[in-house]
């Protein structure tokens, strides 16, 4: 059974809810990830967070073992130029053939597509990518997205490429950059599993903190890093890593390469939607 709604802001603000974030806690209505547009760390982390929450969501009695709902990924054309399109064959097998791609020319079109997607309960989760801090994405627009996601129970993860930490109603706000991967056990020369250094600098239900995130056999693994002072969104005083500058109008460049996601094709229309088979169905 699909939940009717996520926790409200009042419930999330309850002291009993104030626990450290960890993988497997489930999805929140809207999360934001601030990342550099020079690599694919933001999109990769967004997919990892979304998959973790989706895989760990509670299942109702009598519900089908396999969730057959589609997954929506919305990109503006500017975001495609920064990070590329997700490569369908490189996606996890469980969502590879159920991905719906929306390509928007303008930020307003992307926000419209995101809101329509979270209103559809036949969608498992939604990922969006927007460059910078466009005027269209003000607090009112952010609030609309959060309320729609809460009401319909479809989680949204919005990647803000080279954006600034302006006002937002997102329930969790992260700053992410690529981290060096651990060397594989059997082949030391092979590429390692994806890894990120992530700072949770604002959350309704968790205190701030930093983690090194990685994947292990399809499971998101988190290792605590040096804790941050509890100062809300003010992280400028923390200088242990470049994460304090992510989302502050400065670009953090990591030596760790992270694959960029990319889709099979795009169209010149204002909004183009592709079916899981790669056919254009709208736009």
N, C-alpha and C positions, 0 to 999 in steps of 0.2 A: 504494500500500500504506500502511495506517495504521500508524504506529510503535507497537510494543508497549509502550513506556514512555519517559518522559523521563529525563534525566540524574539520577542519584542525588545525594544530598547530598554524598557523598564526592567524586564527580566534579566537582560544582560548586565545591567548596572547593579544587580543585587550582590551584596558582599559574598554570599555563598557561591557565586559563580566565578569569583576571582581566583583562578588557579592558573598555574603555568601552562602555556600552550605546549602541546605535544602532538605528534601525528596520531591519527585515528580518532580525534575528538568529533569529527563530523564537520559539515559545511556550515558557513554563515551566509547570510543573504547576499552580501556584497563584500568582496575583498579587493584591495588595490595593491598593485606591485609596481614600485618605482625601480627602473633599471635603465642601463645604458642602451642606446640604440646601436652601438657599435658591435654588439654580439647578440646571441640568441638566449642569453641567460634569463631575461624576463619571461619570454614565452615558454621556455623550458620549465622554469619554476612554477609558472601558472598552471601548466599541464600537470606537473607533479602534485601540486596542492589539490587541484580539482579531482584527479584520479584517486588520491588518498581519501578524500572525503566521500567520493562516490563509492569506492570499494568498501568503506567502513560504515556506510549508512545502515541504520537498523532495518531489518526486513520484517514485515508483518507476517503473521501466520497465514499460510495459504498463498503467499506471493510467489510468483515464478522465481526460480533460482537465478535465471539470467535476465538482466535488465536490458530490454531490447530498444530502449528509447534512443533517439538521435542525440548527437552532440553538435552544438553550434559554435563556430569560431568566426568572429567578426573582425575585419581589418580595414583600416583606411588605406588608401593608396600610398599615403606618406609612410605609414607603418610598414608596408610591403617593401618600399624602397630602403628603409632602414634595416630591417631584419630578414626580409625574404618571406617566402611562402612555405608553410609546413609541407613536408614531403610525406605523402600519404603512406607510402610503403614503409616509412620509418616510424610510423605511429604504432602504439600497442595494438595487437591483433584484435582485442575486444572492442575497440572503437574505430578501427581502420575503415570499415565499410559502412559506418553509420555517421560519418562526419558531413555536416552541412557548412559550406563556406559562404560567407557574405563579404563581398568586396564593396566598400563605399568610397565614393569620390570625396565627400565632405564629412566633416565631423558630425554635423547635424544628422546626416543619413545614418552614420554608424550608431549614434545614440538612439535613433528611432528603431533601428534593427535590434539593438540590444534589449530595449524595453519590450518590443514585440516577442522576442525569443523567450524572455523570462516569464512572460504571461502564458506560455504554452506548456502544459504539464506533460506533454509528450516529449519534452526535452530533458535529458538527464542533467546537463550543466552547460553553462555558456562561458566562453572566453572571449575577451575583446582586447584589441590593441589600438591605442591612440597615441599620437606623437605630441609631446609638449603639454601645455596647459591651455587648450583652446577656450575661447569665450563661451562657446556653447556648453562646455562642461563646467557650469557653475554649481553652486550648492543646491540650487533648486533642481537642476537636472540630475545631480547625484542622488538627491532625496527621492526623486521619482523612481529611479532605478532600484534603490534599496527597498522602497515600499512595495513595488511590483514584485520583486524577488521574494520578499517576506510573505506576501499574500498568496503567491502561487507555489511557493516551495521549490523554486528553481534557482540554484546558486549561481552567482555571477562572479567571475574573476576578471578584473580589468587591469591590463598592463599599461602603465604610463611611461612611454619611452622618452627619456630626457625631459621628464616633466618636473614641476615644482610642487612642493607639499602645500598646496592651497587648501581651502576649506572643503570638506567632503563629509558625507554621511556614511561612508564605508565602515563596516563593522570591524574590519581588520585592515591595517595599512603596513605594508612591508617595503623595505629597501633591500634589493637583492643584487648580487654580482656573482660571476662565475668563480669557482674555487678549484684548486688543483685536485685532480682525481687520484684516488689511491691506486697504486699499481696492481694490476691483476695478479692473482695468486699463481696461475699456471703459465702465463706468458707475460713476462715483465715488459716486453716491448709493445704489447697490444694497448689500444686505447682503454682508459679506465671508464668506470661508470660515471654518469653526470653527477656533479656536485656543485653546491651553491653556498655562499655565505649570506645569511639572511638575518635582517634586523626587523623585529616586530616593534615599531616605534609608536604605534597607537592601536588600541583594541578596547572594545567595550567590556570584554569579559576576562581579559588576561593582562598581567603586568608586562611592561616592555622587557625585551631580552634579545639575545642573539644566538644563533645556532649555525652549525655547519650541517647542511642537508645533503643527503645522497640517497641513491636507490640501491636496494639489495633484493634481487629476485622479485622485482615488481612492488616492493614495499618501501615506503618513504621512511628513512632513518634520520633522526635528529640528534646531534651532539651539542650540548650546551657550550657556549663560548663565554668570554668574560661578561658578566652582567652589566647592563647600563644603569646609570642613575635614573631613578623614577622622576622624570621631568617632562612627561607628556611628549610632545613632538620636538622639544628642543634637544637635538642631538649634536649640535655644533661643537660642544665642549668635549665630545668623545673622539679621540684621535687614534684609537688602536687600529683602525682599518679605514679604507676608503668609503665604507658604507655611510659615514656621517655626511658625505657630500652627495650621495645618490639622492636625487629628488630636490636638491638645493640649487639647481641651475648650473651645476658643474658636472662634467662627464667623468665617470670613473672607468678607467681602462684596466682590464685584468689580463694577466699573462696566460690565464687558463682559457683555452678555446672551448666554445660551446656551440653545438650545431644549431643553425638557424632553421626554424620551421618554414614550410612553404607549401602552397597548394598547387594543384595541377595546372590550373589555367585561370585567367582573369578576363574581364570584359570592360569595355569603355563606358558602360552605362553608369548612372549615378549609383545604383545598387545592383549587384549581380549575385544571385543565389544559385549554388550548385547542389545538385542532389548527390547522395552517396555514390551514384554511378558516374558522376562527373558531368551530368547533363544540366544545361541551364534551365531553371524552372521559373525564374522571376528576374526581371531587370532588363 
